[in-house]
Amino acid sequence: MYEIYQVTFGDTIDSIADKVGTTVDELNKINKVLSVDPGSYIIVPAQNNNVLGIYTVKKGDTPFSVAQDYNISVDNLMMLNGLNKDDYLYPDQQLIVPNSGMNIYITKEGDTIDSLTNNFNDSIDEVISQNNKIYLLPDQLIMYQKMSM
């Protein structure tokens, strides 16, 4: 299992590996592009993950069918997994998906606090309370637990 780690100011590859209990080699293996710029996200081995899970692709699965099953947009599913929208899915391929009850959103150029609020259909206070920092830079992963109605 894996989880998403948001890089903070002062983080290095070595310090992140130490924080999450892994090696630099392992971080390099599981990330296509390993950026340690503050605000960027990398995939790290999960310690105790209740936000994201792993789905193993079955024969006949498409990005659309998997995205629909996990209530996520195809674009966000592909970006979350470092895939291009033209990529195919293959049986036994593992994908990172949101766990039940979780929403994810990957920011785009031009996003605002209002557009985030509209995306989650809840108050921005709820979204902010569940995310340490929201920069509104493109490609930031924002996670949000759906509140029961």
Backbone hydrogen bonds, N-H to C=O, Kabsch-Sander energy under -0.5 kcal/mol:
donor,donor_aa,acceptor,acceptor_aa,energy
3,E,44,V,-2.9
5,Y,42,I,-3.2
7,V,5,Y,-0.6
7,V,40,S,-3.1
11,D,8,T,-2.2
16,I,12,T,-2.5
17,A,13,I,-2.4
18,D,14,D,-2.2
19,K,15,S,-2.5
20,V,16,I,-2.3
21,G,17,A,-0.6
21,G,18,D,-0.7
22,T,17,A,-2.8
27,L,23,T,-2.0
28,N,24,V,-2.5
29,K,25,D,-1.9
30,I,26,E,-2.0
31,N,27,L,-0.9
32,K,30,I,-0.5
35,S,33,V,-0.8
39,G,7,V,-3.3
40,S,37,D,-2.6
42,I,5,Y,-2.3
44,V,3,E,-3.0
46,A,1,M,-2.5
50,N,48,N,-0.6
53,G,97,V,-3.6
55,Y,95,L,-2.8
57,V,55,Y,-0.6
57,V,93,Q,-3.3
61,D,58,K,-2.3
66,V,62,T,-2.4
67,A,63,P,-2.5
68,Q,64,F,-2.5
69,D,65,S,-2.1
70,Y,66,V,-1.6
71,N,68,Q,-1.1
72,I,67,A,-2.3
77,L,73,S,-2.5
78,M,74,V,-2.6
79,M,75,D,-2.6
80,L,76,N,-2.7
81,N,77,L,-1.2
82,G,79,M,-1.5
83,L,78,M,-3.2
87,D,84,N,-1.8
92,D,57,V,-3.0
93,Q,90,Y,-2.3
95,L,55,Y,-3.0
97,V,53,G,-2.6
99,N,51,V,-3.1
102,M,99,N,-2.0
103,N,144,Y,-3.5
105,Y,142,I,-2.2
107,T,105,Y,-0.6
107,T,140,Q,-2.6
111,D,108,K,-2.1
116,L,112,T,-2.0
117,T,113,I,-2.4
118,N,114,D,-2.5
119,N,115,S,-2.1
120,F,116,L,-2.1
121,N,117,T,-1.1
122,D,117,T,-1.2
126,E,123,S,-0.6
127,V,123,S,-1.4
128,I,124,I,-3.0
129,S,125,D,-2.4
130,Q,126,E,-0.9
130,Q,127,V,-0.8
131,N,128,I,-1.6
139,D,107,T,-2.9
140,Q,137,L,-1.2
142,I,105,Y,-3.2
142,I,140,Q,-0.5
144,Y,103,N,-2.7
146,K,101,G,-3.3
